[in-house]
């Protein structure tokens, strides 16, 4: 892939994340894991920064299913990224684990 193709791939990845509908957090985690792999080469440094900046813009604003917004706000010290409509939440320092909201409330 050339740089332009990587930018398109990153933009498509970001759009998938932005369009997540809070239905299934497992689906969102799969999208996150499927990020475009940017070569670790000096000439791709600006592209790596672009990916990091785009992720930074959306990661703090992932939607949370409306019925769980209040609960999530009460547990702000727990690393909760988002919750789906079934109460499953994407958690962890790097958004790589899924637990139910009841687990968060009980711990």
N, C-alpha and C positions, 0 to 999 in steps of 0.2 A: 504494500500500500504506500502511496505517496502521502505527503502531508495533507493535501486537500481531502483525500479519501478518509484519513484519520479524523479530520475535523468533522466531516459529514457523519462518520460513525459515532463520534462523541455526541454530536448534536442530536442524533436519533436516539442514543442511549438516554440522554437527559430528558428528551421528550417523553420517552416511555415512563420514566420515573415521575415526571410532572403529571402525567395522565393517569397515574395509578388511582383507582377508584375506592380504595379502602375495603375491597371485597376479600382479598386473600393476601395476607402478609407473606406467606410462603412464595407467592408469585413475585412480590416485590423483592424479596431476598434473592430470588433467582435472577431477576433483572440486575440487581446490584453486583452480583457475582459475575455477570456476563459483560462487565465493562470492557471497552476497547483496550487491548493491551498495546501500550505505546512503547516502542523500542527505547531501551535505556541507553541512548546515544546522545552525545552532545548536540548534534544538529536537530534533535527532537526536544530540546530543553523547553523552548517556548510552548510547544504543544503540551508537554507535561504540566506546565504552569497553567495553561488554559483549562485542562481537565480538572486540576485541583481547584481552580477558581470557580468553575461551573459547579462542581460538587459542593463547594463551600456555600454557594448561593442557595442551593436547594436543600441541603441536608438539614439545616436548622428549621426548615419550613415544610417538612413532610406532613401531609395531612393525617389527622387522627380521626377515626370514626367518631362522629358527634356524640354518641352515647357514652364514650369513654373519656372525653376531653377533661372533665372535672376530676376524674380519678387520676389521670395521668399528671395533671398539674399538681396534685397533692403529693406525688412521689417524684418531685423534680430532682432529688438527689440520686435517684436510680437512673441508670443510663437507658432511658426509653426513647427510641427514635420515632416510633409510630405504633398505632394499634389498628387492627382491622375490625370489621363489624361483628366478628365472632369473638372478640376479646383477646385475640392472639396479638402479642406485641413483639416488634423487632427491637432487641435490646443488645447491650454490650458496648464496649468502647469503640468497636469498629462495625457495629450493626450486623453481627454475624450469628446471633442466637435468637431463638423464638421461645417465648414463654407466655402462658395465659395470664391475664390481668389478675386473676385470683391468686396466682403464685406471688405476684408482686405485692399484692395487698397483705398476704400472710407472712411475708418475710421482711 
